[in-house]
Amino acid sequence: MKNTIRIERAVKNITQAELAEQVGVSRQTINSIESNKYIPSTVLAIKIARIFSKPLESIFILEDGD
Amino acid sequence: MKRHILFPYWCRYLGWGMVIAHVPISIIGRMNGMINPLDNPAASSGLFSGEHLFFTGTTLLMTLGLFFVAFARERIEDEQIGHIRLDCLRWAIYINYLILIISLLFVNDTAHILELNLWVPLIFFIIRFRWAIFRLSRSLSRE
């Protein structure tokens, strides 16, 4: 699963640390999600989507192998 | 979100203190003629004797120390840390049973196998967990 968090952050002009604080995780976790090393839980994915005021599936996109 | 039962963050330091304290206490005990009942069961003076209580105490000190280190909360304990924790625990169980099976097959010393079985999962878990956390922090500093 890929995601557009990095782009959305740039649009909203917030840092990884700020996003991490808003959703209640560490900066390492946001970095891992952005680098596709970690797939977040549904709860965390919804929280992130809410921060950007976007539907979940426009931020987290399933790939062919998923 | 469901919270896992873990010790507070400061317990990690308490745990390391207990592990480190275990070493000189054991050495002093041995210097004063304390014989580990596992090393020589025949020479042991029995259950709840001074020696038995001393070695039970030091073993518990080490085990509880490792337990506190392994299961103390991280500064920010989020879902990724929980995921890493579970992965490291799974590996610790694999390694423990691998060593246990090999020991049972090739070593004729069941008393020390018990002692090994007590510490291997915790020690392996701590090493792998700390290594995973270190790699996570390193990947962040490279960004």
Backbone of each chain as ProteinMPNN parsed JSONL, in Angstrom:
{"seq_chain_A": "MKNTIRIERAVKNITQAELAEQVGVSRQTINSIESNKYIPSTVLAIKIARIFSKPLESIFILEDGD", "coords_chain_A": {"N_chain_A": [[0.844, -1.194, 0.0], [0.631, 2.137, -0.959], [1.121, 5.641, -0.194], [0.029, 9.112, 0.046], [1.008, 10.885, 1.861], [3.294, 12.473, 2.204], [3.062, 14.327, 0.127], [0.633, 15.532, 0.777], [1.337, 16.668, 3.181], [3.14, 18.568, 2.355], [1.439, 20.215, 0.896], [-0.253, 21.142, 2.908], [1.614, 22.28, 4.413], [2.965, 21.263, 6.769], [5.166, 19.775, 9.188], [6.763, 16.517, 9.644], [6.967, 16.037, 12.356], [4.989, 17.709, 13.413], [2.667, 16.588, 12.311], [2.848, 14.066, 13.456], [2.495, 14.7, 16.152], [-0.113, 15.626, 16.132], [-1.594, 13.347, 15.517], [-0.859, 11.668, 17.491], [1.405, 9.908, 17.545], [4.864, 8.744, 17.188], [7.527, 10.627, 15.57], [9.104, 8.961, 14.108], [7.346, 6.95, 13.354], [5.603, 8.237, 11.548], [7.464, 8.837, 9.575], [8.218, 6.227, 8.811], [5.797, 5.349, 7.732], [5.47, 7.103, 5.589], [7.643, 6.302, 4.055], [6.806, 3.9, 3.196], [7.434, 1.717, 4.803], [6.056, 0.871, 6.921], [2.764, -0.144, 7.561], [-0.007, 1.603, 8.533], [-2.432, 1.199, 11.254], [-6.03, 0.87, 10.933], [-7.286, 2.787, 12.498], [-5.281, 4.73, 12.897], [-4.808, 5.436, 10.244], [-7.259, 6.601, 9.551], [-7.237, 8.777, 11.28], [-5.086, 10.232, 10.231], [-6.055, 10.819, 7.667], [-8.161, 12.48, 8.37], [-6.83, 14.71, 9.371], [-5.886, 15.836, 7.05], [-8.251, 16.378, 5.873], [-9.371, 14.703, 3.918], [-10.749, 11.963, 1.948], [-10.177, 8.604, 3.064], [-9.22, 6.779, 1.111], [-8.042, 8.383, -0.758], [-5.682, 9.045, 0.244], [-4.403, 6.737, 1.161], [-3.437, 4.222, -0.899], [-4.245, 1.221, -2.446], [-2.055, -1.269, -3.77], [-1.247, -3.38, -6.623], [-0.265, -5.874, -5.675], [-1.385, -6.088, -3.139]], "CA_chain_A": [[0.0, 0.0, 0.0], [1.388, 3.391, -0.971], [0.335, 6.754, 0.349], [0.391, 10.456, -0.443], [1.151, 11.737, 3.061], [4.364, 13.467, 1.987], [2.505, 15.389, -0.739], [-0.394, 16.235, 1.557], [2.034, 17.483, 4.181], [3.708, 19.723, 1.641], [0.313, 21.093, 0.552], [-0.727, 21.742, 4.167], [2.813, 22.908, 4.999], [3.259, 20.822, 8.143], [6.314, 18.865, 9.273], [6.476, 15.161, 10.165], [6.811, 16.138, 13.817], [3.674, 18.308, 13.696], [1.644, 15.574, 11.994], [2.97, 13.018, 14.483], [1.901, 15.201, 17.399], [-1.567, 15.739, 15.958], [-2.25, 12.021, 15.515], [-0.454, 10.963, 18.714], [2.438, 8.877, 17.363], [6.198, 9.334, 17.118], [7.942, 11.089, 14.234], [9.626, 7.768, 13.418], [6.213, 6.215, 12.766], [5.165, 8.975, 10.347], [8.532, 8.646, 8.585], [8.119, 4.848, 8.304], [4.598, 5.245, 6.891], [5.77, 7.829, 4.341], [8.611, 5.524, 3.266], [6.154, 2.597, 2.934], [8.044, 0.634, 5.586], [5.083, 0.461, 7.928], [1.367, 0.097, 7.181], [-0.689, 1.978, 9.78], [-3.714, 0.568, 11.572], [-7.177, 1.608, 10.38], [-7.535, 3.95, 13.364], [-4.271, 5.755, 12.601], [-5.021, 5.88, 8.862], [-8.419, 7.518, 9.568], [-6.793, 10.021, 11.948], [-4.244, 10.979, 9.281], [-6.943, 11.329, 6.607], [-8.94, 13.587, 8.944], [-5.961, 15.885, 9.479], [-5.814, 16.449, 5.723], [-9.64, 16.558, 5.417], [-9.509, 13.972, 2.649], [-11.181, 10.581, 2.179], [-9.084, 7.651, 3.363], [-8.665, 6.133, -0.089], [-7.255, 9.297, -1.591], [-4.363, 9.141, 0.888], [-3.819, 5.381, 1.165], [-3.846, 3.588, -2.163], [-3.85, -0.194, -2.558], [-1.281, -1.614, -4.963], [-1.666, -4.653, -7.235], [0.102, -7.035, -4.848], [-2.052, -6.068, -1.823]], "C_chain_A": [[0.882, 1.247, 0.0], [0.511, 4.515, -0.414], [0.851, 8.099, -0.146], [0.609, 11.424, 0.723], [2.181, 12.847, 2.826], [3.847, 14.652, 1.165], [1.502, 16.229, 0.042], [0.229, 17.143, 2.62], [2.587, 18.752, 3.552], [2.615, 20.739, 1.301], [-0.147, 21.864, 1.791], [0.397, 22.485, 4.903], [3.006, 22.559, 6.479], [4.417, 19.814, 8.12], [5.855, 17.482, 9.751], [6.182, 15.232, 11.656], [5.443, 16.696, 14.182], [2.547, 17.308, 13.427], [1.64, 14.484, 13.062], [2.283, 13.446, 15.779], [0.373, 15.238, 17.29], [-2.271, 14.38, 15.987], [-1.79, 11.143, 16.69], [0.482, 9.786, 18.512], [3.811, 9.557, 17.317], [6.507, 9.778, 15.686], [8.48, 9.912, 13.412], [8.502, 7.017, 12.699], [5.717, 6.902, 11.492], [6.189, 8.775, 9.225], [8.453, 7.24, 7.966], [6.915, 4.683, 7.38], [4.864, 5.92, 5.534], [6.701, 7.032, 3.439], [8.078, 4.129, 2.918], [6.811, 1.423, 3.656], [7.065, 0.099, 6.624], [3.679, 0.817, 7.461], [0.592, 0.412, 8.464], [-1.975, 1.191, 10.002], [-4.837, 1.415, 10.969], [-7.409, 2.889, 11.173], [-6.564, 5.077, 13.02], [-4.463, 6.313, 11.189], [-6.18, 6.883, 8.806], [-8.029, 8.858, 10.201], [-5.984, 10.882, 10.979], [-5.11, 11.602, 8.187], [-7.75, 12.535, 7.104], [-8.11, 14.868, 9.046], [-5.922, 16.625, 8.141], [-7.194, 16.711, 5.117], [-9.873, 15.911, 4.054], [-10.066, 12.579, 2.938], [-9.972, 9.637, 2.3], [-8.4, 7.132, 2.099], [-7.936, 7.095, -1.026], [-5.858, 9.482, -0.995], [-3.671, 7.788, 0.883], [-4.357, 4.609, -0.042], [-3.319, 2.152, -2.222], [-3.08, -0.424, -3.853], [-1.722, -2.994, -5.462], [-1.404, -5.868, -6.337], [-0.657, -7.142, -3.54], [-3.316, -6.921, -1.819]], "O_chain_A": [[1.764, 1.398, 0.845], [-0.688, 4.34, -0.197], [1.955, 8.207, -0.68], [0.416, 12.632, 0.582], [1.969, 14.001, 3.199], [4.144, 15.811, 1.457], [1.513, 17.458, -0.017], [-0.277, 18.226, 2.915], [2.518, 19.843, 4.119], [2.82, 21.949, 1.398], [-0.395, 23.068, 1.736], [0.163, 23.209, 5.871], [3.185, 23.438, 7.323], [4.607, 19.096, 7.139], [4.722, 17.304, 10.197], [5.269, 14.574, 12.155], [4.806, 16.233, 15.129], [1.6, 17.196, 14.205], [0.586, 14.036, 13.514], [1.584, 12.659, 16.417], [-0.336, 14.919, 18.244], [-3.414, 14.281, 16.433], [-2.27, 10.022, 16.862], [0.379, 8.78, 19.214], [3.912, 10.781, 17.397], [5.848, 9.367, 14.73], [8.332, 9.87, 12.191], [8.681, 6.516, 11.589], [5.444, 6.245, 10.488], [5.821, 8.57, 8.068], [8.603, 7.08, 6.754], [6.986, 3.975, 6.375], [4.529, 5.38, 4.48], [6.577, 7.073, 2.215], [8.816, 3.285, 2.408], [6.757, 0.285, 3.19], [7.239, -1.005, 7.14], [3.429, 1.939, 7.019], [0.537, -0.414, 9.375], [-2.531, 0.601, 9.076], [-4.608, 2.548, 10.545], [-7.693, 3.942, 10.602], [-6.967, 6.23, 12.869], [-4.301, 7.512, 10.963], [-6.099, 7.891, 8.104], [-8.428, 9.923, 9.731], [-6.165, 12.098, 10.911], [-4.926, 12.764, 7.823], [-7.989, 13.485, 6.359], [-8.621, 15.968, 8.836], [-5.925, 17.855, 8.092], [-7.303, 17.203, 3.994], [-10.49, 16.497, 3.164], [-9.887, 12.059, 4.04], [-8.912, 9.862, 1.715], [-7.174, 7.055, 2.024], [-7.288, 6.663, -1.979], [-4.961, 10.011, -1.652], [-2.47, 7.708, 0.624], [-5.559, 4.381, -0.177], [-2.123, 1.902, -2.07], [-3.404, 0.146, -4.895], [-2.486, -3.686, -4.789], [-2.23, -6.777, -6.256], [-0.592, -8.18, -2.881], [-3.995, -7.014, -0.796]]}, "seq_chain_B": "MKRHILFPYWCRYLGWGMVIAHVPISIIGRMNGMINPLDNPAASSGLFSGEHLFFTGTTLLMTLGLFFVAFARERIEDEQIGHIRLDCLRWAIYINYLILIISLLFVNDTAHILELNLWVPLIFFIIRFRWAIFRLSRSLSRE", "coords_chain_B": {"N_chain_B": [[-7.984, 3.72, 21.634], [-6.646, 0.435, 22.094], [-4.681, -0.133, 24.929], [-1.516, -1.488, 25.722], [-0.404, -3.588, 28.412], [2.191, -2.377, 30.133], [5.309, -1.655, 31.838], [6.108, 1.458, 33.558], [8.138, 4.038, 31.949], [10.478, 4.672, 33.453], [11.117, 2.291, 34.658], [12.842, 0.907, 33.07], [15.404, 1.828, 33.659], [15.553, 1.077, 36.322], [15.483, -1.662, 35.937], [17.914, -2.139, 34.506], [19.65, -1.398, 36.519], [19.147, -3.424, 38.387], [20.008, -5.673, 36.949], [22.73, -5.078, 36.622], [23.491, -4.879, 39.319], [23.195, -7.501, 40.1], [25.487, -8.826, 39.239], [27.954, -8.1, 40.848], [26.918, -8.911, 43.344], [26.488, -11.669, 43.022], [29.144, -12.481, 42.548], [30.397, -11.777, 44.976], [28.976, -13.456, 46.679], [29.773, -16.002, 45.758], [32.479, -15.804, 46.348], [32.327, -15.898, 49.048], [31.849, -18.514, 49.548], [29.4, -19.517, 48.726], [27.603, -21.996, 47.059], [26.298, -22.645, 43.927], [23.254, -24.257, 43.806], [22.555, -25.517, 41.45], [24.936, -26.084, 40.229], [26.133, -28.001, 41.821], [24.245, -30.209, 42.981], [24.391, -32.185, 44.946], [26.02, -31.163, 46.948], [24.503, -29.172, 47.919], [22.747, -27.487, 50.558], [20.036, -27.869, 50.841], [16.447, -27.071, 50.535], [15.37, -23.726, 51.029], [17.61, -23.103, 52.491], [20.477, -21.082, 53.409], [22.123, -20.859, 51.135], [20.397, -21.688, 49.085], [18.409, -19.724, 49.224], [19.961, -17.481, 48.654], [20.81, -17.933, 45.98], [18.342, -18.142, 44.732], [17.425, -15.592, 45.194], [19.357, -13.986, 43.795], [18.995, -14.938, 41.209], [16.338, -14.241, 40.768], [16.616, -11.481, 40.945], [18.126, -10.871, 38.659], [16.396, -11.887, 36.674], [14.0, -10.432, 37.075], [15.031, -7.892, 36.652], [15.783, -8.018, 33.915], [13.239, -8.417, 32.927], [11.94, -6.003, 33.56], [13.466, -4.263, 31.971], [12.881, -5.235, 29.426], [10.09, -4.937, 29.218], [9.408, -2.279, 29.718], [7.775, 0.784, 29.122], [8.228, 2.667, 26.086], [9.525, 6.009, 25.377], [7.752, 7.34, 23.598], [5.164, 5.433, 23.138], [3.899, 3.991, 20.627], [1.761, 2.599, 17.988], [3.484, 1.458, 16.092], [5.747, 0.812, 17.568], [4.613, -1.07, 19.224], [4.093, -3.028, 17.327], [6.693, -3.715, 16.531], [7.599, -4.686, 18.95], [6.001, -7.012, 19.252], [6.913, -8.503, 17.052], [9.6, -8.904, 17.752], [9.252, -10.386, 20.074], [8.147, -12.705, 19.029], [10.332, -13.689, 17.573], [12.073, -14.096, 19.687], [10.847, -16.197, 21.031], [10.995, -18.193, 19.051], [13.831, -18.527, 18.873], [14.407, -19.24, 21.502], [13.089, -21.732, 21.765], [14.396, -23.147, 19.809], [17.023, -23.252, 20.816], [16.426, -24.562, 23.184], [15.477, -27.07, 22.29], [17.751, -28.034, 20.921], [19.521, -28.118, 23.093], [18.248, -29.995, 24.756], [18.531, -32.237, 23.195], [21.308, -32.562, 22.901], [22.653, -31.925, 25.289], [23.347, -33.004, 28.554], [22.227, -31.876, 30.947], [19.914, -30.901, 32.67], [19.245, -29.038, 34.655], [20.73, -26.67, 34.197], [19.72, -26.078, 31.728], [17.192, -25.219, 32.332], [17.791, -22.803, 33.613], [18.901, -21.436, 31.49], [16.731, -21.318, 29.81], [15.209, -19.561, 31.191], [16.373, -17.074, 30.846], [17.179, -16.669, 28.144], [14.962, -15.97, 26.283], [14.274, -13.38, 27.198], [16.731, -11.945, 27.087], [17.398, -12.181, 24.348], [15.147, -10.949, 23.253], [15.435, -8.301, 24.249], [17.873, -7.497, 23.026], [17.219, -7.676, 20.26], [14.998, -5.961, 20.092], [16.038, -3.482, 20.945], [17.889, -3.108, 18.935], [16.193, -2.887, 16.702], [14.832, -0.526, 17.351], [16.98, 1.23, 17.335], [17.686, 1.121, 14.623], [15.427, 2.226, 13.522], [15.534, 4.852, 14.496], [17.882, 5.627, 13.297], [17.213, 5.569, 10.598], [15.543, 7.711, 10.518], [17.239, 9.833, 11.107], [18.757, 9.86, 8.834], [17.078, 10.941, 6.953]], "CA_chain_B": [[-7.148, 2.617, 21.157], [-6.312, -0.492, 23.163], [-3.333, 0.085, 25.46], [-0.901, -2.715, 26.218], [0.071, -3.479, 29.79], [3.654, -2.266, 30.176], [5.803, -0.915, 32.999], [6.442, 2.843, 33.203], [9.421, 4.247, 31.27], [11.607, 4.672, 34.392], [11.426, 0.901, 35.056], [13.972, 0.429, 32.263], [16.626, 2.136, 34.423], [15.507, 0.205, 37.498], [15.833, -2.995, 35.435], [19.37, -2.195, 34.251], [20.286, -1.346, 37.841], [19.03, -4.759, 38.99], [20.872, -6.594, 36.186], [24.13, -4.753, 36.947], [23.706, -5.209, 40.74], [23.231, -8.961, 40.212], [26.838, -9.347, 38.967], [28.824, -8.104, 42.041], [26.312, -9.683, 44.446], [26.783, -13.086, 42.757], [30.588, -12.707, 42.714], [30.683, -11.735, 46.425], [28.394, -14.687, 47.234], [30.652, -17.128, 45.42], [33.738, -15.627, 47.09], [32.062, -16.27, 50.439], [31.597, -19.955, 49.643], [28.06, -19.927, 48.296], [27.665, -22.888, 45.895], [25.038, -22.672, 43.197], [22.674, -25.606, 43.91], [22.486, -26.124, 40.115], [26.277, -26.568, 39.883], [26.445, -29.203, 42.58], [23.06, -30.508, 43.795], [24.731, -33.058, 46.082], [26.629, -30.344, 48.01], [23.529, -28.17, 48.345], [22.245, -27.781, 51.901], [18.588, -28.07, 50.842], [15.501, -25.996, 50.229], [15.284, -22.606, 51.981], [18.864, -22.887, 53.219], [21.096, -19.807, 53.049], [22.586, -20.934, 49.741], [19.239, -21.758, 48.189], [17.761, -18.408, 49.219], [20.868, -16.547, 47.991], [20.773, -18.126, 44.531], [16.994, -17.795, 44.276], [17.377, -14.125, 45.222], [20.146, -13.392, 42.7], [18.356, -15.31, 39.93], [15.138, -13.405, 40.646], [17.079, -10.108, 40.709], [18.498, -10.819, 37.239], [15.223, -12.131, 35.828], [13.094, -9.276, 37.181], [15.729, -6.78, 36.001], [15.611, -8.195, 32.465], [11.8, -8.268, 32.666], [11.656, -4.562, 33.576], [14.105, -3.655, 30.794], [12.172, -5.69, 28.223], [8.691, -4.526, 29.123], [9.166, -0.891, 30.127], [7.223, 1.595, 28.037], [9.144, 3.589, 25.408], [9.137, 7.402, 25.625], [6.472, 7.436, 22.877], [4.808, 4.037, 22.873], [2.801, 4.019, 19.664], [1.426, 1.292, 17.404], [4.634, 0.86, 15.399], [6.586, 0.22, 18.62], [3.888, -2.289, 19.609], [4.289, -3.982, 16.236], [8.093, -4.168, 16.639], [7.635, -5.483, 20.182], [5.43, -8.331, 18.973], [7.804, -9.192, 16.128], [10.795, -9.321, 18.51], [8.82, -11.46, 20.984], [7.981, -13.918, 18.204], [11.683, -14.2, 17.304], [12.65, -14.567, 20.955], [10.262, -17.525, 21.298], [11.613, -19.116, 18.079], [15.224, -18.776, 19.263], [14.394, -19.956, 22.775], [12.727, -23.131, 21.562], [15.464, -23.763, 19.019], [18.11, -23.543, 21.759], [15.91, -25.554, 24.135], [15.434, -28.387, 21.627], [19.143, -28.457, 20.688], [20.096, -28.454, 24.407], [17.658, -31.252, 25.237], [19.062, -33.337, 22.386], [22.759, -32.754, 22.976], [23.252, -31.601, 26.594], [22.768, -33.832, 29.601], [22.279, -31.045, 32.143], [18.586, -30.283, 32.638], [19.168, -27.914, 35.601], [21.209, -25.463, 33.542], [18.813, -25.792, 30.602], [16.117, -24.437, 32.945], [18.32, -21.455, 33.842], [19.062, -20.873, 30.149], [15.379, -21.083, 29.328], [14.683, -18.43, 31.962], [16.969, -15.806, 30.42], [17.371, -16.508, 26.688], [13.943, -15.171, 25.583], [14.339, -11.97, 27.595], [17.964, -11.337, 26.563], [17.289, -12.067, 22.888], [14.127, -9.926, 22.982], [15.999, -6.969, 24.521], [18.863, -7.173, 21.992], [16.568, -7.456, 18.965], [14.122, -4.793, 20.21], [16.87, -2.269, 20.982], [18.47, -2.989, 17.6], [15.124, -2.399, 15.822], [14.59, 0.875, 17.707], [18.162, 1.959, 16.868], [17.587, 1.219, 13.162], [14.318, 3.149, 13.254], [16.024, 6.215, 14.756], [18.924, 5.921, 12.309], [16.572, 5.851, 9.313], [14.974, 9.058, 10.639], [18.319, 10.839, 11.049], [19.247, 9.912, 7.456], [16.121, 11.692, 6.096]], "C_chain_B": [[-6.736, 1.727, 22.337], [-4.865, -0.272, 23.625], [-2.788, -1.226, 26.014], [-0.399, -2.503, 27.636], [1.596, -3.502, 29.768], [4.044, -1.505, 31.433], [6.086, 0.537, 32.591], [7.866, 2.946, 32.64], [10.609, 4.109, 32.217], [11.999, 3.263, 34.829], [12.588, 0.325, 34.253], [15.289, 0.64, 33.038], [16.712, 1.283, 35.689], [15.97, -1.2, 37.1], [17.326, -3.13, 35.19], [20.136, -2.188, 35.57], [20.277, -2.723, 38.491], [19.944, -5.759, 38.284], [22.343, -6.356, 36.554], [24.438, -5.152, 38.395], [23.847, -6.718, 40.945], [24.655, -9.507, 40.091], [27.731, -9.301, 40.22], [28.258, -8.915, 43.201], [26.622, -11.174, 44.274], [28.251, -13.397, 43.002], [30.939, -12.751, 44.208], [30.165, -13.015, 47.101], [29.292, -15.888, 46.992], [31.978, -17.041, 46.178], [33.576, -16.032, 48.56], [31.588, -17.724, 50.583], [30.209, -20.416, 49.283], [28.191, -20.793, 47.035], [26.295, -22.893, 45.234], [24.459, -24.085, 43.264], [22.578, -26.31, 42.548], [23.84, -26.714, 39.713], [26.588, -27.891, 40.577], [25.277, -29.565, 43.512], [23.375, -31.344, 45.04], [25.271, -32.244, 47.261], [25.652, -29.308, 48.566], [22.953, -28.537, 49.713], [20.723, -27.766, 51.985], [17.771, -26.815, 50.6], [15.436, -24.984, 51.376], [16.492, -22.503, 52.904], [19.421, -21.54, 52.767], [21.495, -19.766, 51.583], [21.427, -20.89, 48.766], [18.573, -20.382, 48.076], [18.622, -17.384, 48.477], [20.76, -16.691, 46.467], [19.376, -17.884, 43.952], [16.885, -16.273, 44.171], [18.118, -13.51, 44.045], [19.52, -13.718, 41.332], [17.114, -14.453, 39.701], [15.509, -11.954, 40.335], [17.388, -9.919, 39.229], [17.254, -10.941, 36.354], [14.264, -10.941, 35.861], [13.699, -8.047, 36.51], [15.546, -6.841, 34.492], [14.155, -7.965, 32.063], [11.408, -6.787, 32.608], [12.235, -3.878, 32.341], [13.281, -3.98, 29.548], [10.789, -5.058, 28.098], [8.392, -3.158, 29.746], [8.693, -0.134, 28.891], [8.324, 2.438, 27.38], [8.672, 5.013, 25.688], [7.815, 7.718, 24.891], [6.132, 6.011, 22.448], [3.614, 4.041, 21.912], [2.62, 2.647, 19.009], [2.595, 0.653, 16.664], [5.57, 0.182, 16.401], [5.939, -1.098, 19.082], [4.088, -3.406, 18.592], [5.706, -4.576, 16.309], [8.238, -5.085, 17.852], [7.139, -6.918, 19.926], [6.339, -9.156, 18.066], [9.036, -9.735, 16.866], [10.45, -10.459, 19.481], [8.696, -12.785, 20.239], [9.344, -14.543, 17.932], [12.337, -14.764, 18.56], [12.129, -15.964, 21.3], [10.859, -18.559, 20.348], [13.007, -19.529, 18.546], [15.271, -19.598, 20.543], [14.1, -21.442, 22.57], [13.758, -23.876, 20.73], [16.61, -24.183, 19.947], [17.686, -24.645, 22.734], [15.937, -26.962, 23.524], [16.848, -28.922, 21.403], [19.775, -28.9, 22.008], [19.561, -29.79, 24.917], [18.227, -32.454, 24.488], [20.522, -33.633, 22.699], [23.399, -32.485, 24.334], [22.548, -32.414, 27.675], [22.786, -33.088, 30.94], [20.974, -30.248, 32.219], [18.475, -29.058, 33.556], [19.618, -26.616, 34.933], [20.367, -25.095, 32.325], [17.657, -24.923, 31.108], [16.553, -22.978, 33.115], [18.444, -20.71, 32.508], [17.709, -20.438, 29.599], [14.742, -19.86, 29.987], [15.15, -17.102, 31.367], [17.045, -15.597, 28.922], [16.268, -15.678, 26.02], [14.042, -13.686, 25.915], [15.569, -11.282, 26.997], [17.86, -11.156, 25.044], [16.27, -10.991, 22.519], [14.717, -8.53, 23.146], [16.964, -6.568, 23.404], [18.154, -6.829, 20.67], [15.695, -6.196, 18.988], [14.936, -3.506, 20.175], [17.491, -2.017, 19.616], [17.436, -2.416, 16.618], [14.842, -0.918, 16.089], [15.749, 1.745, 17.201], [18.082, 2.175, 15.356], [16.501, 2.209, 12.751], [14.784, 4.598, 13.42], [17.059, 6.612, 13.707], [18.302, 6.272, 10.959], [15.968, 7.26, 9.324], [16.071, 10.106, 10.495], [18.909, 10.941, 9.642], [18.364, 10.773, 6.556], [16.538, 13.138, 5.949]], "O_chain_B": [[-6.508, 2.218, 23.443], [-3.944, -0.229, 22.81], [-3.498, -1.976, 26.684], [-0.019, -1.396, 28.018], [2.211, -4.513, 29.428], [3.227, -0.799, 32.024], [6.283, 0.817, 31.408], [8.687, 2.05, 32.834], [11.627, 3.515, 31.859], [13.109, 3.062, 35.322], [13.243, -0.623, 34.688], [16.157, -0.232, 33.07], [17.787, 0.828, 36.079], [16.739, -1.842, 37.815], [17.942, -4.11, 35.608], [21.141, -2.883, 35.721], [21.274, -3.145, 39.077], [20.579, -6.592, 38.931], [23.101, -7.302, 36.769], [25.507, -5.694, 38.678], [24.54, -7.159, 41.862], [25.008, -10.498, 40.73], [28.23, -10.346, 40.635], [29.009, -9.534, 43.955], [26.971, -11.859, 45.234], [28.586, -14.429, 43.582], [31.673, -13.631, 44.658], [30.824, -13.581, 47.974], [29.542, -16.687, 47.895], [32.533, -18.056, 46.598], [34.528, -16.444, 49.223], [31.008, -18.107, 51.599], [29.863, -21.577, 49.504], [28.813, -20.376, 46.058], [25.272, -23.114, 45.883], [25.112, -25.028, 42.819], [22.524, -27.538, 42.484], [23.909, -27.694, 38.972], [27.218, -28.78, 40.004], [25.322, -29.259, 44.704], [22.702, -31.221, 46.064], [25.022, -32.575, 48.42], [25.941, -28.646, 49.563], [22.701, -29.706, 50.006], [20.168, -27.662, 53.079], [18.281, -25.701, 50.48], [15.448, -25.359, 52.548], [16.415, -21.893, 53.97], [18.888, -20.927, 51.842], [21.248, -18.786, 50.88], [21.452, -20.169, 47.768], [18.22, -19.935, 46.984], [18.102, -16.527, 47.762], [20.635, -15.697, 45.752], [19.248, -17.464, 42.802], [16.337, -15.736, 43.208], [17.594, -12.625, 43.369], [19.515, -12.887, 40.424], [16.863, -13.995, 38.587], [14.822, -11.277, 39.57], [16.97, -8.935, 38.618], [17.088, -10.182, 35.4], [13.775, -10.495, 34.823], [12.993, -7.259, 35.881], [15.198, -5.843, 33.861], [13.869, -7.397, 31.009], [10.651, -6.367, 31.732], [11.588, -3.024, 31.734], [13.018, -3.107, 28.721], [10.367, -4.688, 27.003], [7.289, -2.906, 30.231], [9.147, -0.38, 27.774], [9.255, 2.872, 28.059], [7.56, 5.217, 26.174], [6.889, 8.282, 25.474], [6.729, 5.462, 21.522], [2.462, 4.089, 22.342], [3.239, 1.664, 19.416], [2.691, -0.573, 16.613], [6.118, -0.885, 16.126], [6.622, -2.099, 19.301], [4.234, -4.574, 18.95], [5.888, -5.785, 16.168], [8.907, -6.117, 17.793], [7.772, -7.893, 20.33], [6.518, -10.355, 18.277], [9.461, -10.868, 16.639], [11.247, -11.375, 19.685], [9.083, -13.839, 20.742], [9.512, -15.758, 18.038], [13.054, -15.764, 18.514], [12.874, -16.808, 21.798], [11.194, -19.667, 20.765], [13.329, -20.715, 18.608], [16.065, -20.531, 20.665], [14.779, -22.301, 23.132], [13.973, -25.074, 20.911], [17.102, -25.309, 19.877], [18.468, -25.537, 23.066], [16.368, -27.919, 24.168], [17.126, -30.095, 21.653], [20.473, -29.913, 22.061], [20.312, -30.613, 25.441], [18.388, -33.537, 25.051], [20.934, -34.792, 22.758], [24.578, -32.786, 24.52], [21.321, -32.501, 27.709], [23.294, -33.6, 31.938], [20.938, -29.066, 31.876], [17.702, -28.143, 33.273], [18.968, -25.581, 35.082], [20.31, -23.928, 31.936], [17.198, -24.015, 30.414], [15.806, -22.049, 32.809], [18.135, -19.522, 32.411], [17.558, -19.365, 29.014], [13.861, -19.215, 29.42], [14.409, -16.119, 31.382], [16.983, -14.458, 28.461], [16.584, -14.764, 25.259], [13.912, -12.835, 25.035], [15.47, -10.175, 26.467], [18.199, -10.095, 24.52], [16.49, -10.213, 21.591], [14.525, -7.67, 22.287], [16.897, -5.451, 22.891], [18.458, -5.814, 20.043], [15.659, -5.449, 18.01], [14.585, -2.556, 19.474], [17.612, -0.872, 19.181], [17.767, -1.56, 15.798], [14.636, -0.146, 15.153], [15.534, 2.851, 16.705], [18.371, 3.265, 14.861], [16.64, 2.933, 11.765], [14.473, 5.459, 12.597], [17.118, 7.765, 13.279], [18.791, 7.156, 10.256], [15.886, 7.919, 8.288], [15.876, 11.136, 9.85], [19.489, 11.965, 9.283], [18.819, 11.277, 5.529], [15.86, 13.91, 5.272]]}, "name": "protein", "num_of_chains": 2, "seq": "MKNTIRIERAVKNITQAELAEQVGVSRQTINSIESNKYIPSTVLAIKIARIFSKPLESIFILEDGDMKRHILFPYWCRYLGWGMVIAHVPISIIGRMNGMINPLDNPAASSGLFSGEHLFFTGTTLLMTLGLFFVAFARERIEDEQIGHIRLDCLRWAIYINYLILIISLLFVNDTAHILELNLWVPLIFFIIRFRWAIFRLSRSLSRE"}
